[in-house]
Amino acid sequence: MSAIEPALPNPHLQVQYEAGVRVRYAAVAVLAGVLLVLAAVIQVSGPHTTVTELTLDLITAHKRFPLDLIGAAIDCVGLITLALMLNWLHAISRARNPEIRDFIRWLTTIGAVLSGAMAIAYAVVIASKASQFVAHGDQSYLQANALTHGGVIQVLPLLAQLGSLLLAAGFVWASLNAMRVGLLTRFMGYLGVFAAILVLFPIGSPVPVVQGFWLVAMGVLIAGRWPQGNPPAWESGVAEPWAPMSQPRERPTRGTVERRPARGDQRRPSRRAANAAQTAQAPAAAAQEQPGAERTRATTPKRKRKRRR
């Protein structure tokens, strides 16, 4: 299964291609969410120290070795699955808008592989140091400090953090670009941005609840089972950006505004009525000015009658 497909020039062919693989990538999205949550639950379970002390940390790490290694391996598979889904989302977004930069897929791929691999390597190295601490020596603080201050133990977390940074950047861009071309709703687009930030800065529970929810919801949307209906870009194969949430009202121009008459002017005749009255009186006045014209009662002006005393 390839995560990157060439952009098809025909929107109809693009829709046909997506219809054939949507169920597959919907399963990939749901699987990624389940794996990430499961890995965090495994790493949270088991024995933990109640105080931060180096010797106790090594003894506890020795007891937790199977759980930490299994959790790191599942987390690595979940991150790679997440990158696979994000790369496909980026590919179909780029098919609708070729101006989207293609380096985003490299960010998600390198970030997921680097972060997952460094987590596994760190779990193996810590387990090895913890085994040496428990099996050999007097289990003193000096021995624990000497075992845990090697160059490898300090470099591995930095590389894992770099991988998380690259993955989060690709996560943000993939979500925003998919929302801009109309493949994701605003809710899913902004929630994807928030989930990407939590990859780099986990807040609250160590279990990635937001990422898991977003991935399961993405599976529902990709499969075409969204409750409010699929966004139109899935059916048309072209970019259909969302309209802004608040559009400014169209204000009438100065020339189109009609002045309302004041309260005292309501009984006054308008200019149109006065012009119409003058037009109607014009033939009668012309007939009176002609010398030979016969006067009728309609054309004869009324005179005031003198009162008889």
C-alpha positions in Angstrom: 0.0 0.0 0.0 1.5 3.3 -1.1 0.9 6.4 0.9 1.8 8.8 -1.9 -0.1 8.6 -5.2 0.5 10.9 -8.2 -1.9 13.8 -8.5 -4.5 12.9 -11.2 -5.3 15.7 -13.6 -8.9 14.6 -14.0 -11.2 15.3 -10.9 -13.4 12.4 -11.9 -10.5 10.0 -11.9 -9.3 11.4 -8.6 -12.7 10.7 -7.0 -12.7 7.2 -8.5 -9.2 6.5 -7.0 -10.1 7.8 -3.6 -13.3 5.8 -3.6 -11.3 2.6 -4.1 -8.9 3.3 -1.2 -11.0 5.3 1.3 -12.0 2.3 3.4 -8.4 1.2 3.5 -7.2 4.5 4.8 -10.1 4.9 7.2 -8.9 1.6 8.8 -5.4 3.0 8.9 -6.6 6.1 10.7 -8.5 4.1 13.3 -5.6 1.7 13.8 -3.2 4.6 14.4 -5.5 6.0 17.1 -5.9 2.7 18.8 -2.2 1.9 18.8 -1.2 5.3 20.2 -3.7 5.1 23.0 -2.8 1.4 23.7 1.0 2.2 23.8 0.4 5.0 26.3 -1.8 2.8 28.5 0.9 0.1 28.6 3.6 2.6 29.5 1.4 4.1 32.3 0.6 0.7 33.8 3.0 -1.3 35.9 5.2 -0.3 38.8 6.3 3.4 39.1 8.3 5.3 41.7 6.6 7.8 43.9 9.7 9.9 44.4 12.3 11.1 41.9 15.5 9.3 42.9 18.1 7.9 40.4 18.7 4.6 42.1 15.0 3.9 42.5 14.4 4.9 38.9 16.9 2.3 37.7 15.5 -0.5 39.9 12.0 0.4 38.7 13.1 0.5 35.1 14.6 -3.0 35.5 11.2 -4.3 36.6 9.3 -2.4 33.9 11.6 -3.4 31.0 9.1 -5.7 29.2 6.3 -3.1 29.5 8.4 -0.1 28.4 9.8 -2.0 25.4 6.4 -3.3 24.2 4.9 0.1 24.7 7.7 1.8 22.8 7.3 -0.7 19.9 3.6 -0.2 19.7 4.0 3.5 19.8 6.5 3.4 17.0 4.1 1.4 14.8 1.3 3.8 15.7 3.4 6.9 14.7 4.3 5.3 11.4 0.7 4.5 10.8 -0.2 8.0 11.6 2.4 9.3 9.2 0.9 7.0 6.5 -2.5 8.4 6.9 -1.2 12.0 7.0 0.8 11.5 3.9 -2.3 10.2 2.0 -4.3 13.1 3.3 -1.6 15.5 2.1 -1.5 13.7 -1.3 -5.2 14.1 -2.0 -5.1 17.7 -0.8 -2.3 18.4 -3.2 -4.3 16.8 -6.0 -6.9 19.5 -5.5 -4.3 22.3 -5.0 -0.9 21.7 -6.7 0.5 24.8 -4.9 0.8 22.9 -1.7 4.4 22.1 -0.9 5.4 18.5 -1.2 8.0 18.6 1.6 5.3 18.2 4.2 5.2 14.4 3.6 8.9 14.2 4.4 8.3 16.0 7.7 5.7 13.5 8.8 7.7 10.5 7.6 11.0 11.4 9.1 9.5 12.7 12.3 7.4 9.6 12.9 10.3 7.2 12.1 12.8 9.2 14.1 10.6 9.6 17.2 9.4 6.0 17.3 12.9 4.5 16.7 14.5 6.7 19.3 11.9 5.7 21.8 12.6 2.0 21.2 16.4 2.6 21.4 16.1 4.6 24.6 14.0 1.8 26.2 16.6 -0.8 25.3 19.5 1.4 26.6 17.8 2.2 29.9 17.0 -1.5 30.4 20.6 -2.4 29.8 21.9 0.2 32.3 19.2 -0.9 34.8 20.2 -4.5 34.5 23.9 -3.6 35.1 22.9 -1.5 38.1 20.9 -4.3 39.7 23.2 -7.2 38.9 26.6 -5.6 39.6 28.0 -3.1 42.1 26.8 -1.8 45.4 23.7 0.0 43.9 24.9 3.4 45.1 24.1 6.8 43.7 27.6 7.1 42.3 27.2 3.9 40.3 23.8 5.0 39.0 25.1 8.4 38.1 28.0 6.9 36.2 25.7 4.5 34.3 23.2 7.2 33.2 25.5 10.0 32.2 26.8 8.5 29.0 26.6 10.3 25.6 24.0 7.9 24.1 21.5 8.3 26.9 21.6 12.1 26.5 21.4 12.1 22.7 18.5 9.7 22.3 15.9 11.9 24.0 17.0 14.9 22.0 16.7 13.0 18.7 13.2 11.8 19.8 12.2 15.3 20.6 13.4 16.4 17.2 11.3 13.7 15.6 8.3 14.9 17.6 8.9 18.4 16.3 9.0 17.4 12.7 6.0 15.2 13.1 4.0 18.0 14.8 4.9 20.4 12.0 3.8 18.0 9.3 0.7 17.2 11.3 -0.3 20.9 11.4 0.3 21.6 7.7 -1.6 18.4 6.6 -4.6 19.3 8.7 -4.7 22.9 7.6 -4.2 22.2 3.9 -6.9 19.5 4.0 -9.3 22.0 5.7 -8.5 24.7 3.2 -9.3 22.6 0.1 -12.5 21.4 1.8 -11.6 17.8 2.7 -12.0 18.4 6.4 -14.6 20.4 8.3 -13.4 23.4 10.4 -13.9 21.3 13.5 -11.7 18.5 12.3 -9.1 20.8 10.8 -8.6 22.9 14.0 -8.8 19.8 16.2 -6.0 18.3 14.1 -3.9 21.3 14.7 -4.5 21.0 18.5 -3.7 17.3 18.4 -0.4 18.1 16.6 0.5 20.6 19.3 -0.1 18.0 21.9 2.4 15.6 20.2 5.1 18.1 21.0 3.7 19.5 24.3 1.6 16.8 26.0 -0.7 18.5 28.5 -2.7 16.7 31.2 -3.1 12.9 30.9 -0.1 11.0 29.4 -2.7 9.0 27.3 -3.1 10.8 24.0 -6.9 11.1 24.2 -7.2 14.0 21.7 -5.0 12.3 19.1 -6.9 9.1 19.5 -10.3 10.8 19.2 -9.2 12.8 16.1 -7.8 9.7 14.3 -11.0 7.6 15.0 -13.1 10.6 13.8 -10.9 10.8 10.7 -11.6 7.2 10.0 -15.3 7.9 10.2 -15.0 10.9 7.8 -12.7 9.1 5.3 -15.1 6.2 5.2 -17.9 8.5 4.2 -19.8 8.0 7.5 -19.7 11.6 8.8 -23.0 12.4 10.6 -23.4 15.8 8.8 -22.5 14.4 5.4 -19.2 14.4 3.6 -17.6 17.7 2.7 -18.3 18.5 -0.9 -14.6 18.3 -2.0 -14.7 14.5 -1.5 -17.4 14.2 -4.2 -16.2 16.9 -6.7 -12.5 16.1 -6.7 -11.6 19.8 -6.7 -10.8 22.3 -4.0 -13.9 23.8 -2.4 -12.7 26.1 0.4 -15.0 26.8 3.2 -16.7 30.2 3.3 -15.6 32.5 6.2 -17.6 32.0 9.3 -18.6 35.7 9.5 -19.0 37.6 6.3 -19.3 41.4 6.4 -22.7 42.7 5.5 -23.0 44.5 2.2 -23.6 48.2 2.9 -25.4 50.2 0.3 -23.5 52.9 -1.5 -24.1 56.6 -0.9 -25.9 57.0 -4.2 -28.3 54.1 -3.6 -29.5 55.3 -0.1 -33.0 56.7 -0.2 -33.7 59.4 2.4 -36.8 58.7 4.4 -39.2 61.6 4.7 -39.4 63.2 8.1 -42.5 62.9 10.2 -43.6 66.4 9.3 -43.0 65.9 5.6 -45.3 63.0 5.2 -48.3 65.2 4.1 -46.2 67.3 1.7 -46.5 66.4 -2.0 -43.4 64.9 -3.6 -41.7 66.4 -6.6 -43.0 63.7 -8.8 -46.6 64.5 -7.9 -46.0 68.2 -8.5 -44.4 67.5 -12.0 -47.3 65.3 -12.9 -49.8 68.0 -12.0 -48.0 70.6 -14.1 -47.9 68.2 -17.0 -51.6 67.6 -16.8 -52.4 71.4 -16.7 -50.1 72.2 -19.6 -52.7 71.3 -22.4 -55.4 73.3 -20.8 -53.2 76.4 -20.5 -52.1 76.1 -24.2 -55.7 75.9 -25.3 -56.6 79.1 -23.4 -53.8 81.0 -25.1 -55.0 80.2 -28.6 -57.3 83.0 -29.8 -59.7 80.9 -31.9 -60.1 78.1 -29.6 -63.4 77.3 -28.1 -63.7 77.4 -24.5 -65.3 74.6 -22.7 -66.2 74.2 -19.1 -63.3 71.9 -18.5 -60.8 74.5 -20.0 -62.5 77.6 -18.5 -60.9 78.7 -15.2 -63.1 79.1 -12.3 -63.7 82.7 -11.2 -64.7 83.9 -7.9 -68.2 85.0 -7.7 -69.0 88.3 -6.1 -71.2 88.1 -3.2 -74.5 90.0 -3.6 -75.3 92.2 -0.7 
